[in-house]
Amino acid sequence: MKTFPAQFADLLTPRGRRILEGRDNEACSALLKPGQRFVALSGVIDAHKAAACRDALEAALPDTLSPMEDPIPPESILGMTENYEELLPKTVRVRTAMLESRRSRSYAAAERVGLVEMMRSDSFAAFAAAVSGRPLRRKWGIQVLCYGPGDYAGPHNDHHPEDEEARDGYVDMHLTFATPAVAHQWLIYSKQGHFSEMKSVNTLGGITVYRLPFWHYTTPLMARPGRDEDARRWVLLGTFLDAPAQRRKGTAVEPPPVSAASVLLRR
């Protein structure tokens, strides 16, 4: 039985609909504001529908996920030859499903509950375009992440200088569905060159939208006492490349028209 709706729009609250339609002065085109690389939105996905989505993920996907683990390399310490010259590559521990191969078990499980169809829906991409304020390519990547106790993503910037289509920036949108057993997990991100900003990502139906690249990391997930077995944070991830400046009509997901009030707020 498909728990996820065919259109992402059907999960949204009235505020979420306003964002999708370009009628929320705070959220629409938020990532066009100077220096703003990240926005966290709450109250945009219906709470009861969010709980049903979390329960569908819990029932359908855990046994189909693959581990993604890149620990701290020993040479980051043992290979040093000068004081204070340490370099840390991206480290991570999480489980994931890429949802790109139709032949994978995770794709089949996600399709049965309607997840693939919803993440491929026009309104899913339209919401990302509305918040980013940029036209986005119609083909986008989708992925599921599942953080358990101790899972994290170390400091990284998600810059891809060798990729011509992504090197000037792109957009990630995360939908979070945490179980009640999670005590906390935080996103730490940079502002004016320092890791000084912090936002809880322990939400049920929260949405975060990123204009990458920029420096950030996700702290280890902590479970409530005695609840390790049930503590998980599910993340539905869409990755959207900018549409080219020269394009045919209908080949991009366009942001909704910006209201005059939104323009004044960004000045």
SERO-4910 file (N, C-alpha, C, O; in steps of 0.05 Angstrom, whole numbers):
BEGIN
 pado doro    nc1    nc2    nc3   cac1   cac2   cac3    cc1    cc2    cc3    oc1    oc2    oc3
  Met    A     17    -24      0      0      0      0     18     25      0     37     26     15
  Lys    A     11     45    -17     27     69    -19     19     89      2     -3     99      2
  Thr    A     38     95     20     33    114     41     40    143     31     25    162     38
  Phe    A     61    145     16     69    171      6     51    179    -17     44    163    -34
  Pro    A     42    205    -18     25    214    -39     40    216    -66     65    218    -66
  Ala    A     26    215    -88     39    218   -114     52    245   -117     73    248   -130
  Gln    A     41    266   -105     52    293   -106     61    301    -78     46    299    -58
  Phe    A     85    312    -76     96    323    -51     77    344    -39     74    346    -15
  Ala    A     64    359    -57     46    380    -48     24    370    -29     15    385    -12
  Asp    A     17    345    -31     -5    334    -15      4    329     14    -13    323     31
  Leu    A     30    332     20     39    330     48     39    357     62     41    358     86
  Leu    A     35    378     47     40    405     58     17    416     74     -7    411     69
  Thr    A     24    432     94      5    449    109     -2    473     93     10    478     72
  Pro    A    -20    490    102    -26    515     88     -1    532     85      2    545     64
  Arg    A     17    533    105     42    549    101     59    536     79     71    551     63
  Gly    A     61    510     79     77    497     59     66    503     31     82    506     12
  Arg    A     40    503     28     27    510      2     34    539     -6     39    545    -29
  Arg    A     34    557     14     41    585      8     70    587     -3     75    602    -22
  Ile    A     88    572      9    116    572     -1    116    561    -30    129    573    -47
  Leu    A    103    539    -34    103    527    -61     92    546    -82    100    545   -105
  Glu    A     73    562    -74     60    581    -93     73    608    -94     65    626   -109
  Gly    A     95    612    -78    109    637    -79     97    659    -62    102    682    -67
  Arg    A     82    651    -41     67    671    -26     77    674      3     62    684     20
  Asp    A    101    664      9    113    666     36    138    683     34    158    675     24
  Asn    A    136    708     44    158    727     41    184    718     55    205    726     47
  Glu    A    181    703     77    205    694     92    220    672     78    244    672     76
  Ala    A    205    652     68    218    628     57    223    629     27    243    618     18
  Cys    A    206    642     12    210    642    -17    235    657    -25    239    680    -16
  Ser    A    251    645    -42    276    657    -52    295    663    -29    312    681    -31
  Ala    A    292    649     -6    309    654     17    339    651     11    356    666     22
  Leu    A    346    632     -7    374    627    -13    386    647    -33    408    643    -42
  Leu    A    370    666    -41    381    688    -58    391    711    -40    405    729    -50
  Lys    A    384    711    -15    393    732      3    423    731      7    434    709     10
  Pro    A    437    753      6    466    754      9    476    739     34    467    744     56
  Gly    A    494    720     30    506    705     52    489    683     63    498    668     80
  Gln    A    465    679     53    447    657     63    451    632     46    445    632     23
  Arg    A    462    611     60    467    586     46    450    563     56    451    541     45
  Phe    A    433    569     76    419    547     89    393    559    101    393    581    112
  Val    A    371    544     99    347    551    113    333    526    124    332    506    110
  Ala    A    323    528    148    308    506    161    279    515    164    273    536    174
  Leu    A    260    498    154    232    504    154    217    485    172    221    460    170
  Ser    A    200    494    189    182    478    205    153    485    200    148    507    190
  Gly    A    135    467    207    107    473    203     98    473    174     77    485    168
  Val    A    113    460    157    106    460    128     95    433    119     82    432     98
  Ile    A    101    411    134     90    385    128     70    378    150     76    381    174
  Asp    A     47    368    142     26    361    161     37    340    181     49    320    173
  Ala    A     32    344    207     44    327    228     34    298    226     50    280    229
  His    A      9    294    221     -2    267    220      9    253    195     15    229    197
  Lys    A     11    267    173     22    254    149     51    249    152     61    228    142
  Ala    A     65    266    166     94    261    171     98    236    187    116    221    182
  Ala    A     81    232    208     84    208    224     78    183    208     91    162    211
  Ala    A     59    184    189     53    161    172     76    156    153     82    132    148
  Cys    A     89    177    143    112    173    126    135    160    141    149    142    131
  Arg    A    140    170    165    161    158    182    156    128    186    174    112    184
  Asp    A    131    122    193    125     94    198    128     76    173    135     53    175
  Ala    A    122     88    150    125     73    125    155     68    119    163     46    110
  Leu    A    172     88    124    201     84    121    211     63    141    227     46    133
  Glu    A    202     64    165    210     45    186    203     16    178    218     -3    183
  Ala    A    180     13    165    170    -14    158    183    -25    133    187    -49    130
  Ala    A    188     -7    113    196    -16     87    225    -17     81    234    -34     66
  Leu    A    241      1     92    268      5     82    292     -5     99    313    -10     87
  Pro    A    289     -9    125    314    -15    141    330    -38    130    355    -36    130
  Asp    A    318    -60    121    333    -83    112    345    -80     85    360    -98     75
  Thr    A    340    -58     71    349    -54     44    372    -34     42    383    -30     21
  Leu    A    379    -21     64    399      0     64    428    -11     63    433    -33     72
  Ser    A    445      5     52    474     -2     50    490     17     69    484     41     70
  Pro    A    510      6     83    526     23    100    544     41     84    556     33     63
  Met    A    547     66     92    567     85     81    585     94    104    576    108    122
  Glu    A    609     85    103    627     91    126    655     98    116    669     82    103
  Asp    A    663    122    123    690    132    117    701    143    143    696    166    150
  Pro    A    718    127    157    729    136    183    752    155    179    761    160    157
  Ile    A    762    166    201    785    184    201    809    167    193    815    147    206
  Pro    A    824    174    172    847    158    163    870    161    183    876    184    192
  Pro    A    884    140    191    906    142    210    928    161    201    940    175    217
  Glu    A    932    163    174    953    181    164    947    210    169    965    227    166
  Ser    A    922    217    176    916    245    182    931    254    207    935    278    211
  Ile    A    940    235    223    957    241    246    986    231    241   1005    247    242
  Leu    A    988    205    234   1014    193    232   1030    203    208   1055    202    208
  Gly    A   1016    214    188   1030    225    164   1039    254    166   1051    264    148
  Met    A   1032    267    189   1039    295    192   1069    298    195   1083    282    208
  Thr    A   1080    320    183   1108    326    186   1113    354    198   1135    360    205
  Glu    A   1091    370    201   1094    396    212   1072    401    233   1049    390    229
  Asn    A   1078    416    254   1058    422    274   1034    438    262   1038    455    245
  Tyr    A   1010    431    271    986    446    264    980    446    233    967    465    223
  Glu    A    989    426    219    984    424    190    966    401    184    966    391    162
  Glu    A    949    394    204    931    371    199    910    377    178    900    400    176
  Leu    A    903    357    163    882    358    142    863    335    147    871    312    149
  Leu    A    837    341    148    817    321    153    798    318    128    784    337    122
  Pro    A    799    295    115    779    291     93    751    287    105    748    284    129
  Lys    A    731    286     87    704    282     96    702    254    109    710    234     97
  Thr    A    691    253    133    686    228    147    656    225    151    641    245    154
  Val    A    646    200    151    617    196    153    611    168    162    626    149    157
  Arg    A    589    165    176    578    138    182    547    141    181    536    155    197
  Val    A    535    127    163    506    128    159    498    105    141    516     92    129
  Arg    A    473     99    139    463     79    120    447     94     98    435    114    104
  Thr    A    447     83     74    436     98     52    423     79     31    429     56     29
  Ala    A    406     91     15    395     79     -9    395    101    -31    383    122    -27
  Met    A    408     96    -53    411    116    -74    386    121    -91    382    143   -100
  Leu    A    370    101    -94    345    102   -109    349    110   -138    332    123   -151
  Glu    A    372    102   -149    377    108   -178    374     82   -195    368     84   -219
  Ser    A    378     59   -183    377     34   -198    350     20   -193    344     14   -170
  Arg    A    334     16   -213    308      3   -211    311    -26   -202    292    -39   -193
  Arg    A    335    -37   -205    339    -66   -198    347    -70   -169    349    -93   -160
  Ser    A    351    -49   -154    359    -52   -126    336    -58   -108    313    -50   -114
  Arg    A    341    -71    -85    320    -78    -66    309    -52    -53    285    -51    -48
  Ser    A    326    -33    -49    316     -8    -36    298      7    -55    278     19    -46
  Tyr    A    304      7    -81    286     20   -100    259      7   -100    238     21   -100
  Ala    A    259    -19   -101    233    -34   -102    217    -29    -76    192    -25    -78
  Ala    A    230    -28    -53    216    -23    -28    205      6    -27    183     10    -19
  Ala    A    222     25    -37    213     53    -37    190     57    -56    172     73    -51
  Glu    A    190     43    -79    169     45    -98    143     34    -88    121     45    -93
  Arg    A    144     13    -72    120      1    -62    104     20    -43     80     19    -43
  Val    A    119     36    -28    105     55    -10    100     82    -22     90    100     -9
  Gly    A    107     85    -48    102    110    -62    124    131    -59    120    154    -68
  Leu    A    146    124    -47    167    144    -41    180    154    -67    184    178    -70
  Val    A    187    136    -85    200    144   -110    183    163   -126    192    184   -135
  Glu    A    158    156   -129    139    173   -144    137    201   -132    137    221   -146
  Met    A    136    203   -105    133    229    -92    159    245    -96    157    269   -101
  Met    A    182    232    -93    207    247    -96    213    255   -125    230    272   -130
  Arg    A    199    243   -143    202    250   -171    179    269   -180    178    276   -204
  Ser    A    162    276   -162    139    293   -170    147    321   -176    167    332   -165
  Asp    A    132    334   -193    137    362   -201    137    380   -176    153    399   -175
  Ser    A    119    376   -157    117    394   -134    141    391   -115    147    409   -100
  Phe    A    154    367   -115    178    364    -99    200    383   -109    212    398    -93
  Ala    A    205    383   -135    225    401   -147    216    430   -145    232    448   -141
  Ala    A    190    435   -149    180    462   -148    184    475   -121    189    499   -119
  Phe    A    182    459    -99    186    470    -72    215    478    -69    221    499    -59
  Ala    A    234    461    -79    262    468    -78    268    494    -94    284    511    -85
  Ala    A    255    496   -117    259    520   -133    248    545   -120    259    567   -121
  Ala    A    225    542   -106    213    564    -92    231    575    -70    233    600    -67
  Val    A    243    557    -55    260    566    -32    287    577    -43    297    597    -33
  Ser    A    298    563    -63    324    572    -73    322    597    -90    341    613    -91
  Gly    A    299    601   -103    295    624   -120    308    622   -147    310    641   -162
  Arg    A    317    597   -154    332    593   -179    318    572   -196    305    554   -186
  Pro    A    319    575   -223    310    554   -240    327    530   -238    352    532   -237
  Leu    A    315    506   -236    330    481   -232    326    462   -255    305    463   -268
  Arg    A    345    445   -260    343    425   -281    321    405   -274    316    400   -250
  Arg    A    308    395   -294    285    377   -290    294    349   -281    278    334   -270
  Lys    A    318    342   -286    328    316   -277    344    320   -251    364    334   -251
  Trp    A    335    307   -229    349    311   -204    354    284   -190    340    264   -196
  Gly    A    373    284   -172    381    259   -158    364    256   -133    357    275   -119
  Ile    A    358    231   -126    343    225   -101    357    204    -85    369    185    -97
  Gln    A    356    206    -59    371    188    -41    357    187    -14    344    206     -6
  Val    A    360    165      0    350    162     28    374    158     46    391    142     39
  Leu    A    375    173     68    395    168     88    381    160    114    359    169    119
  Cys    A    395    143    130    384    135    156    406    137    177    424    121    176
  Tyr    A    403    156    195    423    159    217    413    143    241    390    146    249
  Gly    A    431    126    252    426    113    277    444    124    299    459    143    294
  Pro    A    443    112    323    460    122    344    489    124    337    501    104    327
  Gly    A    501    147    341    529    151    335    535    158    306    558    165    300
  Asp    A    516    156    288    520    163    260    522    193    257    509    209    271
  Tyr    A    538    202    238    545    230    235    556    235    207    561    216    192
  Ala    A    560    260    200    576    268    177    595    290    186    586    311    196
  Gly    A    621    285    182    641    304    191    642    329    174    628    331    154
  Pro    A    659    349    182    660    374    167    667    370    138    685    355    131
  His    A    651    383    121    655    381     92    640    404     78    624    418     91
  Asn    A    646    409     53    634    432     40    618    425     15    604    442      4
  Asp    A    619    400      6    604    391    -18    610    407    -43    592    412    -59
  His    A    635    414    -46    644    429    -70    653    408    -91    668    390    -84
  His    A    645    413   -116    653    394   -137    665    411   -160    653    415   -181
  Pro    A    690    420   -156    703    438   -176    708    424   -203    712    438   -223
  Glu    A    709    398   -203    714    384   -228    689    378   -244    691    368   -267
  Asp    A    666    384   -233    641    379   -246    630    406   -257    622    423   -242
  Glu    A    631    409   -283    623    434   -295    595    443   -288    590    467   -285
  Glu    A    577    424   -285    549    431   -280    544    438   -250    524    451   -244
  Ala    A    562    430   -232    557    435   -204    577    454   -191    573    463   -168
  Arg    A    599    460   -205    621    475   -191    613    503   -183    625    514   -165
  Asp    A    593    515   -196    585    542   -188    562    543   -168    552    564   -161
  Gly    A    554    519   -158    534    517   -138    510    501   -146    504    498   -170
  Tyr    A    497    489   -127    473    473   -132    456    472   -106    464    483    -86
  Val    A    433    458   -107    414    459    -85    409    431    -75    404    412    -91
  Asp    A    410    427    -49    401    402    -36    377    409    -19    376    430     -6
  Met    A    357    391    -20    334    394     -2    331    368     14    330    346      3
  His    A    329    370     41    326    348     59    299    348     73    291    369     83
  Leu    A    285    326     73    261    322     89    269    303    111    279    281    106
  Thr    A    263    310    136    272    294    159    247    282    173    227    295    178
  Phe    A    251    256    180    230    242    195    244    226    217    253    204    213
  Ala    A    245    238    241    259    225    263    240    209    280    216    217    283
  Thr    A    249    188    292    233    172    310    233    185    338    251    200    344
  Pro    A    213    179    355    212    191    382    235    183    400    240    196    420
  Ala    A    250    162    393    272    153    409    298    170    406    317    166    421
  Val    A    298    188    387    321    205    383    321    228    403    301    242    407
  Ala    A    344    231    417    346    253    436    354    279    422    342    300    427
  His    A    375    277    406    383    301    391    403    294    368    417    274    369
  Gln    A    403    312    349    423    313    327    422    341    316    401    353    313
  Trp    A    446    352    311    449    380    304    464    383    277    482    368    271
  Leu    A    456    403    262    471    412    239    487    437    248    476    457    257
  Ile    A    514    436    245    531    458    251    541    469    224    550    454    207
  Tyr    A    539    495    221    548    506    195    562    533    199    560    546    220
  Ser    A    576    541    178    594    564    181    580    590    174    561    591    158
  Lys    A    589    611    187    580    638    182    604    656    186    617    656    207
  Gln    A    611    671    165    634    689    166    660    674    174    676    684    189
  Gly    A    662    650    163    687    635    167    690    619    192    711    608    198
  His    A    668    617    208    670    602    233    646    583    236    624    590    226
  Phe    A    650    560    248    628    542    254    612    552    278    614    541    300
  Ser    A    597    573    273    584    587    295    554    583    296    540    593    314
  Glu    A    542    570    275    513    568    273    505    539    278    519    520    270
  Met    A    482    536    291    473    509    299    443    507    297    429    525    306
  Lys    A    433    485    286    404    481    283    398    452    288    411    434    277
  Ser    A    377    447    304    369    419    309    356    407    283    340    420    270
  Val    A    365    383    277    352    368    254    337    344    265    330    326    249
  Asn    A    332    343    291    315    322    303    286    331    300    274    340    320
  Thr    A    275    328    276    248    338    271    232    316    258    242    296    247
  Leu    A    206    319    259    187    301    244    173    318    224    153    332    230
  Gly    A    183    317    199    171    333    177    185    359    173    174    377    160
  Gly    A    209    363    185    223    388    180    236    387    152    243    366    142
  Ile    A    240    410    140    253    413    114    277    432    116    274    454    127
  Thr    A    300    423    106    323    440    105    331    442     75    331    422     61
  Val    A    339    466     67    347    471     39    374    485     40    378    504     55
  Tyr    A    392    475     23    420    484     23    428    495     -4    420    485    -25
  Arg    A    443    517     -4    456    526    -28    486    519    -24    500    532    -10
  Leu    A    494    498    -38    521    487    -35    539    499    -57    529    507    -78
  Pro    A    565    500    -52    580    490    -28    581    510     -5    581    534     -9
  Phe    A    582    499     19    590    514     43    597    494     65    589    471     63
  Trp    A    612    503     84    622    485    105    600    479    126    586    497    135
  His    A    597    453    132    577    445    152    584    416    161    600    402    148
  Tyr    A    572    408    182    573    380    191    549    372    208    535    390    218
  Thr    A    545    346    210    522    336    226    533    320    249    548    302    246
  Thr    A    524    328    273    535    316    298    524    287    300    504    280    288
  Pro    A    538    270    316    529    243    321    500    243    332    494    258    350
  Leu    A    484    225    321    456    222    332    458    209    360    471    189    364
  Met    A    444    221    378    442    211    406    414    201    411    394    215    406
  Ala    A    412    176    422    386    165    429    378    172    457    395    179    474
  Arg    A    353    171    463    343    174    490    353    150    506    357    129    495
  Pro    A    356    154    533    366    132    549    351    106    545    326    105    547
  Gly    A    365     84    539    353     58    535    338     54    509    324     34    506
  Arg    A    340     73    490    324     72    466    341     69    441    331     75    419
  Asp    A    365     60    443    383     58    420    371     42    397    374     50    374
  Glu    A    358     21    402    347      4    381    326     17    364    322     10    341
  Asp    A    313     37    375    291     50    361    298     78    351    281     91    339
  Ala    A    322     87    356    330    115    349    340    116    320    361    105    314
  Arg    A    325    129    303    333    133    275    323    160    265    302    169    273
  Arg    A    339    172    248    330    197    234    332    191    204    354    188    193
  Trp    A    309    191    191    307    186    162    309    213    148    296    233    156
  Val    A    325    214    127    328    238    111    322    231     81    334    213     70
  Leu    A    303    245     69    297    243     41    311    266     27    305    289     32
  Leu    A    330    259      9    348    279     -2    343    282    -32    344    263    -47
  Gly    A    339    307    -41    338    313    -69    361    332    -76    366    352    -61
  Thr    A    376    326    -97    398    343   -106    391    355   -133    386    341   -152
  Phe    A    392    382   -135    382    396   -159    404    414   -170    415    431   -156
  Leu    A    411    410   -195    430    427   -209    416    451   -220    392    450   -227
  Asp    A    430    474   -222    419    498   -233    413    493   -263    428    479   -277
  Ala    A    391    504   -272    385    503   -301    403    522   -316    411    543   -305
  Pro    A    411    515   -340    428    534   -356    414    560   -362    390    560   -365
  Ala    A    430    581   -365    418    607   -371    403    607   -398    382    618   -400
  Gln    A    415    594   -417    403    591   -444    389    564   -445    402    543   -445
  Arg    A    362    564   -445    347    539   -445    321    543   -459    310    565   -462
  Arg    A    310    520   -469    284    521   -482    262    522   -461    265    512   -438
  Lys    A    240    534   -468    217    536   -450    207    509   -442    204    491   -459
  Gly    A    202    505   -416    192    480   -406    213    460   -398    207    438   -390
  Thr    A    239    467   -401    261    448   -395    272    452   -367    290    437   -359
  Ala    A    261    471   -352    270    476   -324    247    478   -305    224    484   -314
  Val    A    252    473   -280    232    478   -259    236    507   -250    256    513   -237
  Glu    A    218    524   -256    221    552   -251    210    559   -223    189    548   -215
  Pro    A    223    577   -209    211    587   -183    187    603   -189    184    615   -210
  Pro    A    168    604   -170    144    621   -174    152    650   -174    172    658   -163
  Pro    A    135    667   -186    140    696   -186    144    706   -157    129    698   -139
  Val    A    163    723   -153    169    735   -127    151    759   -122    149    777   -139
  Ser    A    138    760    -99    121    783    -93    137    808    -88    161    806    -81
  Ala    A    125    831    -91    138    856    -86    149    858    -57    170    869    -52
  Ala    A    134    846    -38    142    847    -10    168    831     -6    186    839      9
  Ser    A    171    808    -21    195    793    -18    219    808    -29    241    806    -17
  Val    A    215    822    -51    237    838    -62    247    859    -43    271    863    -39
  Leu    A    228    872    -30    235    893    -10    251    881     13    269    894     23
  Leu    A    243    857     22    256    845     45    285    838     39    302    838     57
  Arg    A    291    832     14    319    824      7    337    848      2    361    844     -1
  Arg    A    326    872      1    343    895     -5    357    904     21    372    923     20
***
